[in-house]
Amino acid sequence: MAFFAVSASLTNSAAADTVNWRQFEGTSITWAYDIHPYADALAAQFPEFEKLTRHQGHAGTLPDDSYWNKMTIQLTTKSPAWDVFGTGIQPA
């Protein structure tokens, strides 16, 4: 998620001119988050991200419990299906 935040902030700065946005052109990124307004706001930026980078972006959201359970499994088995995932306060 930090990658997307940095990408978004650089598009409006002089640093955007020095970034090779297409250095990984043709690759894809799979992003996941629990269902939340933050996820909606970030997913809305995917078209701009894809335009700048020529990356294929795949966003997915899951209900809260499912999301945290799947993330825990992926991290403990060291076989993540997601390249980027949102973090926050995990439910107790």
C-alpha angles and dihedrals in degrees: 000000000000088000090060092046091051091046091052094048093048094054089070099045141071088254089070088074091060098047117097094220093182100049090113097035114162096028126109136226124207113206128186137185138160116265103282140130088254089061091050091050093049095044088053087063094057095093091055091045091051091047093052099041105025086228119142107236123205116191123190133178128193134187111275100258093043092048096052093043092051092046091051091051093047094049096045094047092043091228106111119183090196126073093196130021137177121247131197139126107339114220114256 
